[in-house]
Amino acid sequence: MQQERNLQHQFRMIGLMMKISADKKLESLGLTIEQGLAIRYIDGHEEGGLSQKDLENTFNRKGSSISSLVNNLEKKALVVRKADPKDDRRKLLRVTPAGKELVGAFEQYFEEFEHTLLNGFTADEANLLFRFLERIEANINEDKITFDRRR
């Protein structure tokens, strides 16, 4: 029996396969894919001052999930929370030197994985794929707004 084409299933399976593959690779560094992506993001955006709230918005996750993620990175001495010089109540996230070493170690992995994902695609096909995925993301965001207004 042939399964009908279903985008939701396809995206879910691709996401799961990507997570399993990345978790295996990052396991040797003591990280999960979520932790790796978060520390990479913090490292790339800490100059302007990055808070946990910024991570919540960027990763579209609940505050408790981000808090747990940051707590785990802090326990591993990969990030620290520092008081914002402009507002003592606000804590900014910084990557420690040990964290920066890890980012360097897995940065190449993320680049290689991106190449693996696009293996066999021409540059035009890859650009088209990105445009299609951006449209899907916009459709989902538009649908979310519509759904939220129904309440």
C-alpha positions as CSV (number, residue, x, y, z in Angstrom):
1,M,0.0,0.0,0.0
2,Q,1.5,3.3,-1.1
3,Q,1.2,6.2,1.4
4,E,-0.2,9.4,-0.1
5,R,2.0,12.4,-0.2
6,N,1.7,14.4,3.1
7,L,3.8,17.4,3.7
8,Q,3.3,17.4,7.5
9,H,4.5,13.8,7.7
10,Q,7.5,14.6,5.4
11,F,8.6,17.6,7.4
12,R,8.2,15.7,10.7
13,M,10.3,12.8,9.4
14,I,13.0,15.1,8.0
15,G,13.1,17.1,11.3
16,L,13.4,13.9,13.3
17,M,16.1,12.5,11.1
18,M,18.1,15.7,11.3
19,K,17.7,15.8,15.1
20,I,18.9,12.2,15.5
21,S,21.9,12.7,13.2
22,A,22.9,16.0,14.9
23,D,22.4,14.6,18.4
24,K,24.7,11.6,17.6
25,K,27.4,14.0,16.3
26,L,27.1,16.4,19.2
27,E,26.9,13.7,21.8
28,S,30.6,13.4,21.8
29,L,30.8,17.0,22.8
30,G,28.2,16.5,25.6
31,L,25.5,18.6,23.8
32,T,22.1,18.1,22.2
33,I,21.2,19.8,18.9
34,E,19.0,22.3,20.8
35,Q,22.0,23.2,23.0
36,G,24.3,23.4,20.1
37,L,22.0,25.7,18.1
38,A,21.4,27.9,21.1
39,I,25.1,28.3,22.0
40,R,25.9,29.0,18.4
41,Y,23.2,31.6,18.2
42,I,24.3,33.3,21.5
43,D,27.9,33.3,20.3
44,G,26.8,35.1,17.1
45,H,24.5,37.6,18.7
46,E,26.0,38.5,22.1
47,E,27.6,41.7,21.0
48,G,24.3,43.5,20.9
49,G,23.2,42.0,24.2
50,L,21.1,38.9,24.1
51,S,18.7,37.9,26.8
52,Q,16.7,34.7,27.5
53,K,13.6,36.5,26.2
54,D,15.4,37.0,22.9
55,L,16.1,33.3,22.7
56,E,12.4,32.5,23.5
57,N,11.4,34.7,20.5
58,T,14.1,33.5,18.2
59,F,13.5,29.8,18.8
60,N,9.7,30.2,19.4
61,R,9.9,28.3,22.7
62,K,8.3,28.8,26.1
63,G,10.2,30.6,28.8
64,S,10.5,27.4,30.9
65,S,12.1,25.5,28.0
66,I,14.7,28.3,27.4
67,S,15.4,28.6,31.1
68,S,16.1,24.9,31.3
69,L,18.3,25.0,28.2
70,V,20.3,28.0,29.6
71,N,20.6,26.4,33.0
72,N,22.1,23.3,31.5
73,L,24.5,25.3,29.4
74,E,25.4,27.3,32.5
75,K,26.0,24.1,34.5
76,K,28.4,22.9,31.8
77,A,30.2,26.3,32.1
78,L,29.5,27.1,28.4
79,V,27.4,30.2,29.0
80,V,27.1,32.8,31.8
81,R,24.4,35.3,32.7
82,K,25.7,38.8,33.3
83,A,23.7,41.8,34.4
84,D,22.8,44.3,31.7
85,P,24.7,47.5,32.3
86,K,21.6,49.4,31.3
87,D,19.2,47.5,33.4
88,D,20.3,45.4,36.4
89,R,17.1,43.4,36.3
90,R,17.9,42.1,32.8
91,K,20.4,39.3,32.4
92,L,22.5,39.0,29.2
93,L,23.9,35.7,28.0
94,R,27.6,35.3,27.2
95,V,29.5,32.3,25.8
96,T,32.4,31.3,27.9
97,P,35.8,30.6,26.4
98,A,35.1,26.8,26.8
99,G,31.8,27.4,25.0
100,K,33.5,29.3,22.2
101,E,35.8,26.3,21.7
102,L,32.8,24.0,21.3
103,V,31.2,26.4,18.8
104,G,34.4,26.2,16.7
105,A,34.3,22.4,17.0
106,F,30.8,21.9,15.8
107,E,30.6,24.8,13.3
108,Q,32.3,22.7,10.7
109,Y,29.7,19.9,11.4
110,F,26.8,22.3,10.7
111,E,28.4,23.4,7.5
112,E,29.0,19.8,6.3
113,F,25.5,18.8,7.3
114,E,24.1,21.7,5.3
115,H,26.0,20.4,2.3
116,T,24.7,16.9,2.9
117,L,21.1,18.2,3.0
118,L,21.6,19.9,-0.4
119,N,23.6,17.1,-2.0
120,G,22.5,16.7,-5.6
121,F,20.8,20.1,-5.8
122,T,22.0,22.7,-8.2
123,A,22.5,26.3,-6.8
124,D,19.2,27.3,-8.5
125,E,17.3,24.4,-7.1
126,A,18.7,25.1,-3.6
127,N,17.6,28.8,-3.9
128,L,14.2,27.7,-5.1
129,L,13.9,25.3,-2.2
130,F,14.8,28.1,0.3
131,R,12.2,30.3,-1.3
132,F,9.5,27.6,-1.1
133,L,10.3,26.9,2.6
134,E,10.2,30.6,3.4
135,R,6.7,30.8,1.8
136,I,5.6,27.8,3.8
137,E,6.9,29.4,7.0
138,A,5.1,32.7,6.1
139,N,1.9,30.7,5.4
140,I,2.2,29.1,8.9
141,N,2.8,32.4,10.5
142,E,-0.2,33.9,8.7
143,D,-2.4,31.0,9.7
144,K,-1.3,31.4,13.3
145,I,-2.3,35.0,13.3
146,T,-5.7,34.1,11.8
147,F,-6.2,31.3,14.4
148,D,-5.1,33.6,17.3
149,R,-7.7,36.2,16.3
150,R,-10.5,33.6,16.4
151,R,-10.3,33.4,20.1
